[in-house]
Amino acid sequence: MDALIHFPLTWMVLLSLGFFFVVTFYFWIRFEDRDERKYRELGATALFHCVKCGELFQVRGQKETADCPACGKNNLRLRF
């Protein structure tokens, strides 16, 4: 049987594996970068706990005091 296009099995396997590895590494790098960006954004926020109403809230930036969005009381930053 003569095929229209003669393409050896070895080349087909090598191209398939190469394509698989390229796609895998592309998504690996992309998701690692996304996770790193989320972690940096989370680190740029400050966590607060309101002593009046018990609300937990976040504020962008490294602030030491912030007003509670629920009751308006000024609170100190939560430290761990």
Secondary structure, 3 states (H helix, E strand, C coil): CCCCCCCCHHHHHHHHHHHHHHHHHHHHHHHHHHHHHHHHHHHCEEEEECCCCCCEEEEECCCCEEECCCCCCEEEECCC
